[in-house]
Amino acid sequence: MYWTLDLSLIYPRANHEAVLLANGKVMVSGGRSNSYTIIQICEFYSSSTGWQSGAVMKNPRFYHTLTPFAKNTKVLAAGSAELASRSTAEIYDSNNDTWTSTAMNMSNGRFAHGAALLSNEQILIMGGIDDYDFVLSSTEIFIPSSNSFIEANDMNIGRTLFTTTLLNNGSTVLITGGGDIFSIMTATAEIYRSNSWTLISNYMTQPRAYHAAVLLHDGTVLIAGGGNGAFESYSTAEIFNPTTDTFTSVGSMTYRRAVFTLTLLPSGKVLATGGIDWTTNTYPVICELYDPVTQTWSNTQILNNGRSFHRSVLLNDSVLTIGGYSMPHNQSKTCEKYKL
């Protein structure tokens, strides 16, 4: 297993989104290319052609969500930190390489929110920050058949910069941590079941925002890292057990990481890639593997470029890591592959 530099993006990007489509291509949308420019042109990656430009989104987006549906042939892009685009959403159709606006806007503008595709093919949109920079507890559901949104029940706590994990049954969603309406990190978590939210009585082992979470093969959820966005990052990790609705500490990572990625590998291990350590204002370049059997982390290969606010996508033979902020805090167009 090793990292190799891969063909670079056409545009440097951070705060972007990336998904794997049914045609085998990786799609990247939105993001910032510098302090002033928000990108509307999408890019598509395949190992045979590298990166190529594709359709232009209707609206500029960053800190948005990108959710594949219809067996990964279509994608919903929703929200943006760009105020004029904050309540808008649009659909990408891979069959004709086009974006089409949804029939109606979302009920709330939002960014730094969450999204999850449910087993009924509806997409749950939750939380985030609204047009007035207020942290939301509201949620809504995108209905593909009508190309529109309906309001859903509110979360118990307004939150942003939290994690969203769809559990094994395809209809239950776990959200953890984030910043609340007072911009304070929370250790609370909630479960969405049957259009209602339940605040989990057990707290996480510590408050977290800018953290990462991933569903493991046994149905539990690994939650790790995070930070406060300014001067503190974390190395701690924990497991959520949906059978008992409890959080249990596991081994800590070697390095403190926030705004990093966790990728479940076919082996069942989890790859932690990149991130920023706000405690020391450094970018950890050594990646780590979590072993669910021993519940411990071990160092693995070194990135060629430290990065945060990047995206990682699992391919057949590798993990593709895309863009992000790199030292010294500039948007990057470099990409790397972790060979499996």
C-alpha positions in Angstrom: 0.0 0.0 0.0 1.4 3.4 -1.0 0.4 6.9 -2.1 1.1 8.1 -5.7 0.5 11.5 -7.1 -2.2 11.3 -9.8 -3.2 13.7 -12.5 -4.2 17.1 -11.1 -7.6 18.8 -11.2 -8.0 21.4 -13.8 -9.0 23.9 -11.1 -7.7 24.1 -7.5 -10.5 23.3 -5.1 -11.3 23.2 -1.4 -14.7 22.9 0.3 -15.9 21.0 -2.7 -17.7 17.7 -3.0 -17.0 14.4 -4.8 -19.0 11.3 -5.6 -18.6 8.1 -7.6 -21.1 7.7 -10.4 -22.6 4.5 -11.9 -20.5 4.9 -15.0 -17.3 4.5 -12.9 -16.3 8.2 -13.1 -15.6 10.4 -10.1 -17.5 13.7 -10.2 -16.3 16.8 -8.4 -18.5 19.8 -8.0 -18.1 23.3 -6.5 -15.6 24.6 -4.1 -13.4 27.6 -3.8 -10.4 28.0 -6.1 -9.1 31.1 -4.3 -10.4 33.7 -1.8 -12.8 35.2 -4.4 -13.7 32.5 -6.9 -16.4 29.8 -6.4 -16.3 27.2 -9.1 -19.4 26.2 -11.1 -17.6 24.0 -13.7 -17.6 20.3 -12.7 -14.8 17.9 -13.3 -14.9 14.1 -14.0 -12.2 11.6 -13.4 -11.5 8.2 -14.9 -8.2 6.3 -14.7 -8.0 6.2 -18.5 -8.6 9.9 -19.3 -7.7 11.7 -16.1 -9.7 14.8 -15.3 -12.0 16.5 -17.8 -14.4 19.4 -17.6 -18.1 18.7 -17.6 -21.4 20.5 -17.2 -21.6 23.8 -15.5 -23.8 24.0 -12.4 -26.7 26.5 -12.3 -25.3 28.0 -9.1 -21.9 28.5 -7.6 -21.5 26.2 -4.5 -19.2 25.4 -1.7 -19.9 23.9 1.7 -22.8 22.2 -0.1 -23.9 18.6 -0.2 -23.7 16.2 -3.2 -25.9 13.1 -3.0 -26.1 10.4 -5.7 -29.5 8.7 -6.3 -31.3 6.7 -9.0 -28.6 4.0 -8.8 -25.8 6.7 -8.9 -27.0 8.0 -12.3 -28.2 11.3 -10.9 -26.9 13.6 -8.2 -28.6 16.2 -6.0 -26.5 19.3 -5.2 -28.1 21.4 -2.4 -27.2 24.6 -0.6 -24.1 26.7 -0.6 -22.2 29.1 1.5 -22.7 31.6 -1.4 -25.7 33.6 -0.2 -27.5 33.8 -3.5 -27.3 30.0 -3.9 -28.1 29.0 -0.3 -31.7 27.9 -0.7 -31.2 26.4 -4.2 -30.8 22.9 -5.4 -30.2 21.2 -8.7 -30.0 17.7 -10.3 -27.1 16.4 -12.4 -28.1 13.7 -14.9 -25.1 11.6 -16.0 -26.9 10.3 -19.1 -26.9 13.7 -20.7 -24.3 15.6 -18.7 -26.7 18.4 -17.7 -27.8 20.2 -14.5 -31.5 21.1 -14.0 -32.8 23.2 -11.2 -35.3 21.5 -8.8 -38.9 22.5 -9.2 -38.7 24.5 -6.0 -36.1 25.8 -3.7 -35.5 24.3 -0.2 -37.6 25.7 2.6 -34.4 27.1 4.2 -31.2 28.3 2.7 -28.4 26.2 4.3 -24.7 25.4 4.1 -22.4 23.2 6.2 -25.4 20.9 6.5 -26.0 17.2 6.1 -27.7 15.0 3.5 -28.4 11.2 3.4 -30.1 9.0 0.7 -32.7 6.9 2.3 -33.7 3.4 1.1 -37.0 4.8 -0.3 -34.8 7.0 -2.7 -35.7 10.2 -0.8 -33.0 12.5 0.4 -33.0 13.8 3.9 -31.5 17.3 4.2 -30.7 18.6 7.7 -29.3 21.4 9.8 -26.6 23.8 8.6 -26.5 27.6 8.6 -29.3 29.7 7.0 -29.5 33.0 5.1 -29.1 34.9 8.3 -26.2 32.9 9.6 -28.4 31.2 12.1 -27.7 27.5 13.0 -30.7 25.4 11.9 -32.6 22.5 13.5 -34.9 22.2 10.5 -34.9 19.3 8.1 -36.5 18.6 4.8 -36.8 15.8 2.3 -36.2 15.8 -1.4 -38.8 13.7 -3.4 -37.3 12.7 -6.7 -40.7 11.8 -8.3 -41.9 15.4 -7.9 -38.4 17.1 -8.1 -39.4 19.0 -4.9 -38.9 19.3 -1.2 -41.2 18.7 1.7 -40.6 19.9 5.3 -39.8 17.2 7.9 -39.6 17.2 11.7 -36.9 19.4 13.3 -33.9 18.0 15.0 -33.8 18.4 18.8 -30.7 20.7 18.5 -29.7 23.2 15.8 -26.3 22.1 14.5 -23.8 22.6 11.8 -20.4 20.9 10.9 -21.7 17.6 12.2 -21.3 14.1 10.7 -24.1 12.2 8.9 -24.1 8.4 8.7 -26.7 6.2 7.2 -27.0 3.0 9.2 -27.3 -0.5 7.7 -31.1 -0.6 7.5 -31.0 2.2 5.0 -33.6 4.3 6.8 -31.9 5.3 10.1 -29.6 8.2 10.2 -27.0 9.1 12.9 -25.8 12.6 13.3 -23.0 13.5 15.8 -21.6 16.6 17.3 -21.1 19.9 15.4 -21.5 23.5 16.5 -24.8 24.5 18.1 -26.8 27.7 17.9 -24.3 29.3 20.3 -21.4 28.3 18.1 -20.3 25.9 20.9 -19.2 22.3 20.1 -21.6 19.7 21.3 -21.1 16.1 22.4 -24.8 15.3 21.7 -26.0 13.0 18.9 -29.4 12.2 17.4 -31.1 9.4 15.5 -33.6 9.8 12.7 -36.2 7.1 12.4 -39.6 7.2 10.7 -39.5 10.9 10.2 -38.8 11.7 13.8 -35.6 12.6 15.7 -34.5 11.1 19.0 -31.8 12.7 21.1 -29.5 10.0 22.3 -29.4 10.0 26.0 -25.7 9.0 26.0 -23.2 11.7 25.0 -20.1 11.2 22.9 -16.9 10.8 24.8 -16.1 14.5 24.0 -17.6 17.4 22.0 -16.6 17.4 18.3 -17.0 19.5 15.2 -15.1 19.2 11.9 -14.7 15.5 12.7 -15.3 12.4 10.6 -17.4 9.3 10.9 -17.8 6.1 8.9 -20.1 3.0 9.0 -18.1 -0.2 9.7 -18.9 -3.7 8.3 -20.5 -4.8 11.6 -23.0 -1.9 11.6 -21.3 0.2 14.2 -20.0 3.7 13.5 -16.4 4.9 13.9 -16.2 8.6 14.9 -12.8 10.3 15.1 -10.9 13.6 15.4 -12.3 17.0 14.9 -11.6 20.4 16.4 -12.9 23.8 17.2 -12.0 25.5 14.0 -9.3 27.8 15.5 -6.7 26.5 18.0 -7.5 22.9 18.9 -7.7 19.5 17.1 -8.3 16.0 18.5 -6.9 12.5 18.0 -9.5 10.7 20.0 -11.9 8.1 18.5 -15.0 6.3 19.6 -17.6 3.7 18.4 -21.3 4.2 18.3 -23.3 1.0 18.8 -26.8 1.4 17.3 -28.1 -1.7 19.2 -27.5 0.0 22.5 -27.3 3.6 21.4 -24.0 4.0 23.3 -20.6 5.5 22.6 -17.4 3.7 23.7 -13.9 5.1 23.4 -11.4 3.2 21.3 -7.7 3.8 20.6 -6.7 7.3 19.7 -5.0 8.2 16.4 -1.4 9.0 16.5 -2.0 12.5 15.1 -4.6 15.2 15.8 -6.8 15.7 12.8 -9.8 17.9 11.8 -11.5 18.3 8.4 -10.0 15.0 7.3 -11.5 11.9 5.6 -12.2 8.4 6.8 -12.6 5.7 4.1 -13.8 2.2 4.8 -11.6 -0.2 2.8 -12.7 -3.6 1.5 -10.6 -5.3 4.2 -12.8 -3.7 6.9 -10.0 -1.4 8.0 -10.5 2.4 7.8 -8.1 4.9 6.3 -7.6 8.3 7.9 -6.3 10.8 5.4 -4.9 14.3 5.9 -6.6 17.0 8.0 -5.3 19.9 9.9 -3.9 20.0 13.5 -5.0 23.4 14.7 -3.2 22.8 18.0 0.2 23.1 16.2 -1.1 24.7 12.9 0.4 21.8 10.9 -0.9 19.3 8.3 -0.3 15.6 9.3 1.0 13.9 6.2 1.3 10.4 7.7 -2.0 8.5 7.2 -3.4 5.9 9.6 -5.3 2.7 9.5 -8.0 1.7 12.1 -8.3 -2.0 12.8 -11.8 -2.8 14.0 -10.6 -6.1 15.5 -8.0 -4.5 17.8 -9.7 -1.1 17.9 -6.4 0.5 17.4 -4.7 2.7 14.8 -1.4 2.1 13.0 0.6 4.5 10.8 0.6 3.8 7.1 1.9 5.6 4.0 2.8 9.3 3.8 0.9 11.8 1.6 2.9 13.7 -0.9 1.0 16.8 0.1 -0.6 17.7 3.4 -4.3 18.7 2.9 -7.5 19.5 4.7 -11.1 20.2 3.5 -10.3 17.6 0.7 -12.4 14.7 -0.5 -11.6 10.9 -0.7 -13.4 8.4 -2.9 -13.0 4.6 -2.9 -12.3 3.1 -6.3 -11.8 -0.5 -7.3 -8.0 -0.5 -6.7 -7.3 2.6 -4.7 -8.5 5.6 -2.6 -8.5 8.8 -4.7 -7.9 11.9 -2.6 -8.8 15.2 -4.2 -7.8 18.8 -3.7 -8.3 20.7 -0.5 -6.3 23.3 1.4 -2.6 22.5 1.4 0.4 24.3 3.0 0.5 27.2 3.3 -3.3 27.2 3.4 -3.8 27.5 -0.3 -6.4 25.7 -2.4 -4.8 22.7 -4.2 -5.5 21.0 -7.5 -3.2 18.0 -6.7 -4.7 14.5 -6.3 -3.2 11.3 -4.9 -4.0 7.6 -4.9 -3.6 5.2 -2.0 -3.1 1.9 -3.7 -4.9 -1.0 -2.1 
